[in-house]
Amino acid sequence: MKQGIVLFAHGSRDPEWARPFQRIAEIVGRAAPHCAVRLAYLEIMRPSLEEAVAALAKSVKAIRVVPVFLGQGSHLKEDLPRLVAAVRGDYPGVEISLEPAIGEQPRIIEAIAALIAGGGTA
């Protein structure tokens, strides 16, 4: 059975803001073909976390929620755990795990620093 991954981002009124997240979702989907990947947004944009989990819960038994935020602000410390607890209650047969902000991973921090120190884009 496939595993689900929800890439959870903040959301914006500008639809172009989502392009990097859409690209990340495409790459993750190709790199992990055993996973069903969905984007979800905290506010303004859709799908919401609830909508993304509902779509995945039909075909998976486990879902990883991966916040694509640079750091653990109040949205990730307070809002997201409440949202995850709510969807866990809606889908008791699905294991839903919440990971730390991707931007706090050492390899991400090192990659950002290397890109900045290199003086440009890759």
C-alpha distance (Angstrom), angle and dihedral (degrees) to the residues before:
residue distance angle dihedral
M1 . . .
K2 3.78 . .
Q3 3.75 122.4 .
G4 3.79 119.5 -130.4
I5 3.78 126.0 -132.0
V6 3.78 122.4 -165.9
L7 3.79 114.4 -164.5
F8 3.79 102.5 -153.9
A9 3.82 118.2 -155.6
H10 3.79 134.5 170.7
G11 3.81 102.4 -112.4
S12 3.80 132.9 -134.1
R13 3.79 141.8 -149.9
D14 3.80 88.2 -120.3
P15 3.81 109.3 78.5
E16 3.82 91.2 -156.3
W17 3.80 88.5 65.3
A18 3.82 88.3 74.2
R19 3.82 95.4 58.7
P20 3.83 97.0 94.7
F21 3.81 90.4 48.7
Q22 3.79 91.8 48.8
R23 3.80 88.8 50.9
I24 3.81 91.4 49.7
A25 3.82 90.0 50.7
E26 3.82 91.0 51.2
I27 3.80 92.3 49.7
V28 3.82 93.1 46.4
G29 3.79 89.8 49.5
R30 3.81 91.3 53.7
A31 3.81 94.2 42.5
A32 3.82 93.2 47.6
P33 3.81 106.7 34.1
H34 3.82 89.2 167.9
C35 3.82 88.2 66.8
A36 3.78 130.9 76.0
V37 3.81 106.0 -140.5
R38 3.80 126.3 -157.3
L39 3.78 134.6 171.7
A40 3.80 121.0 -134.0
Y41 3.78 132.3 -177.5
L42 3.78 134.0 -147.6
E43 3.78 94.8 -141.9
I44 3.81 146.4 -5.1
M45 3.82 96.7 11.5
R46 3.77 129.7 69.7
P47 2.91 148.2 -89.6
S48 3.77 99.8 49.6
L49 3.79 120.7 -149.6
E50 3.79 88.9 -99.1
E51 3.82 91.9 53.2
A52 3.81 93.8 46.8
V53 3.80 92.8 48.5
A54 3.82 91.2 46.8
A55 3.81 90.1 54.3
L56 3.81 92.8 48.4
A57 3.80 97.8 40.8
K58 3.81 90.1 69.6
S59 3.80 91.8 68.1
V60 3.83 110.2 19.3
K61 3.80 138.0 62.4
A62 3.83 96.8 -156.4
I63 3.80 132.6 39.8
R64 3.81 127.4 -171.6
V65 3.81 114.4 -155.0
V66 3.81 107.5 -152.1
P67 3.81 115.5 -171.7
V68 3.80 109.1 -143.3
F69 3.79 91.9 -155.0
L70 3.79 125.4 121.7
G71 3.79 94.5 -129.4
Q72 3.78 146.3 8.1
G73 3.80 103.8 -94.3
S74 3.79 126.1 159.1
H75 3.80 92.5 -74.7
L76 3.80 90.0 61.7
K77 3.78 96.8 36.0
E78 3.80 96.8 46.8
D79 3.82 115.9 6.6
L80 3.79 101.5 43.1
P81 3.84 96.7 47.8
R82 3.83 88.6 53.0
L83 3.81 91.2 49.5
V84 3.81 92.1 47.9
A85 3.82 91.6 48.3
A86 3.80 89.5 52.7
V87 3.80 94.6 51.3
R88 3.80 90.8 45.1
G89 3.79 86.9 58.7
D90 3.80 90.8 50.5
Y91 3.84 93.6 50.0
P92 3.82 108.1 34.3
G93 3.81 91.7 163.8
V94 3.81 92.2 59.5
E95 3.80 121.9 76.5
I96 3.82 106.2 -134.6
S97 3.80 117.1 -170.3
L98 3.79 127.8 -173.5
E99 3.79 119.2 -144.9
P100 3.83 128.9 -160.3
A101 3.81 120.4 -94.6
I102 3.79 109.2 -69.7
G103 3.81 90.2 -132.6
E104 3.79 90.7 65.5
Q105 3.79 93.3 60.5
P106 3.84 110.2 110.2
R107 3.83 93.9 -128.9
I108 3.81 91.3 53.4
I109 3.80 92.5 48.9
E110 3.81 90.2 48.6
A111 3.83 92.5 47.8
I112 3.81 92.4 50.6
A113 3.80 91.8 46.8
A114 3.83 91.7 48.4
L115 3.78 91.8 50.1
I116 3.81 92.1 49.6
A117 3.80 93.2 44.7
G118 3.80 89.5 49.6
G119 3.77 89.0 60.5
G120 3.76 100.5 -124.0
T121 3.72 153.0 23.3
A122 3.77 126.0 -48.1
